[in-house]
């Protein structure tokens, strides 16, 4: 998901794409709405709880979760309810799961990569990544973001030993309850473009899987800030990721 305090609307660039033209057309409204949303939104903290451990029994499985506020679990009170906690609950039924979480609210893709490099996490068999929305709200061009995403995946493969990366697709930002239009529509359209490009890039790799959820977002299943997942969404996300990992590693 996104950091509610990271709504910098990008300025138009010399070579105007259709998306850039759209932003330019709505620029006066977007420039007003971005700061209004920023200052009129509940600021949620990252959940309490440990960020690494070992759980379960069976074959060894080393898991790394990394990314932005959604990977960090913003929107719930404890890590037990967040993505990592719910994922480990499921995986530990099938394997001795050595897990670690390296994520921070507000991180863009390059910031998350820098954090991983600084943290020097233990070697992992699989990585689960949640990133992208902050890159959109900070105005990162699509081609640059794809290059940064590729750098992230290559680092995980070459320096953390990850055999398979489960990259979460961008959420349907157009469904975020807190965003007013046209800001919601504009960011939602951009998120769809980024997600499609991410899916195509991952399809060309042998070491990555694109993860998506067929789950509408609304006030009933998101956090009180209207941006981040609530427990139900985190549970569905964890279930989808666990399903892929269990199948791919023949843990069932």
ChimeraX attribute file (.defattr): number of C-alpha atoms within 10 A of each C-alpha:
attribute: neighborCount
match mode: 1-to-1
recipient: residues
	/A:1	26
	/A:2	26
	/A:3	23
	/A:4	26
	/A:5	19
	/A:6	20
	/A:7	22
	/A:8	16
	/A:9	20
	/A:10	18
	/A:11	12
	/A:12	17
	/A:13	11
	/A:14	7
	/A:15	8
	/A:16	12
	/A:17	11
	/A:18	9
	/A:19	14
	/A:20	17
	/A:21	14
	/A:22	14
	/A:23	23
	/A:24	17
	/A:25	12
	/A:26	13
	/A:27	18
	/A:28	10
	/A:29	14
	/A:30	24
	/A:31	16
	/A:32	12
	/A:33	19
	/A:34	20
	/A:35	15
	/A:36	13
	/A:37	18
	/A:38	16
	/A:39	11
	/A:40	12
	/A:41	15
	/A:42	15
	/A:43	15
	/A:44	19
	/A:45	14
	/A:46	21
	/A:47	18
	/A:48	15
	/A:49	13
	/A:50	12
	/A:51	15
	/A:52	16
	/A:53	11
	/A:54	16
	/A:55	17
	/A:56	18
	/A:57	14
	/A:58	13
	/A:59	11
	/A:60	15
	/A:61	23
	/A:62	18
	/A:63	25
	/A:64	24
	/A:65	24
	/A:66	24
	/A:67	29
	/A:68	27
	/A:69	29
	/A:70	28
	/A:71	25
	/A:72	27
	/A:73	30
	/A:74	30
	/A:75	27
	/A:76	24
	/A:77	17
	/A:78	15
	/A:79	20
	/A:80	19
	/A:81	20
	/A:82	30
	/A:83	29
	/A:84	28
	/A:85	22
	/A:86	20
	/A:87	26
	/A:88	23
	/A:89	18
	/A:90	19
	/A:91	25
	/A:92	19
	/A:93	15
	/A:94	18
	/A:95	20
	/A:96	18
	/A:97	23
	/A:98	21
	/A:99	23
	/A:100	22
	/A:101	22
	/A:102	21
	/A:103	26
	/A:104	21
	/A:105	23
	/A:106	23
	/A:107	23
	/A:108	27
	/A:109	24
	/A:110	15
	/A:111	16
	/A:112	23
	/A:113	23
	/A:114	13
	/A:115	18
	/A:116	19
	/A:117	14
	/A:118	9
	/A:119	10
	/A:120	11
	/A:121	15
	/A:122	15
	/A:123	17
	/A:124	22
	/A:125	20
	/A:126	25
	/A:127	26
	/A:128	26
	/A:129	25
	/A:130	25
	/A:131	26
	/A:132	27
	/A:133	30
	/A:134	24
	/A:135	23
	/A:136	23
	/A:137	22
	/A:138	14
	/A:139	16
	/A:140	16
	/A:141	14
	/A:142	16
	/A:143	11
	/A:144	11
	/A:145	21
	/A:146	18
	/A:147	11
	/A:148	16
	/A:149	21
	/A:150	15
	/A:151	15
	/A:152	18
	/A:153	23
	/A:154	16
	/A:155	16
	/A:156	24
	/A:157	21
	/A:158	10
	/A:159	15
	/A:160	20
	/A:161	16
	/A:162	22
	/A:163	15
	/A:164	21
	/A:165	25
	/A:166	22
	/A:167	24
	/A:168	23
	/A:169	23
	/A:170	25
	/A:171	24
	/A:172	20
	/A:173	23
	/A:174	22
	/A:175	17
	/A:176	23
	/A:177	18
	/A:178	18
	/A:179	20
	/A:180	15
	/A:181	13
	/A:182	16
	/A:183	24
	/A:184	20
	/A:185	16
	/A:186	17
	/A:187	22
	/A:188	22
	/A:189	17
	/A:190	21
	/A:191	23
	/A:192	17
	/A:193	14
	/A:194	22
	/A:195	21
	/A:196	12
	/A:197	16
	/A:198	22
	/A:199	19
	/A:200	11
	/A:201	15
	/A:202	19
	/A:203	13
	/A:204	9
	/A:205	9
	/A:206	10
	/A:207	16
	/A:208	22
	/A:209	20
	/A:210	19
	/A:211	19
	/A:212	16
	/A:213	16
	/A:214	8
	/A:215	13
	/A:216	11
	/A:217	21
	/A:218	16
	/A:219	16
	/A:220	11
	/A:221	17
	/A:222	21
	/A:223	21
	/A:224	19
	/A:225	20
	/A:226	22
	/A:227	27
	/A:228	25
	/A:229	29
	/A:230	25
	/A:231	21
	/A:232	16
	/A:233	20
	/A:234	26
	/A:235	19
	/A:236	17
	/A:237	24
	/A:238	22
	/A:239	19
	/A:240	16
	/A:241	23
	/A:242	20
	/A:243	16
	/A:244	14
	/A:245	23
	/A:246	15
	/A:247	10
	/A:248	11
	/A:249	12
	/A:250	9
	/A:251	15
	/A:252	12
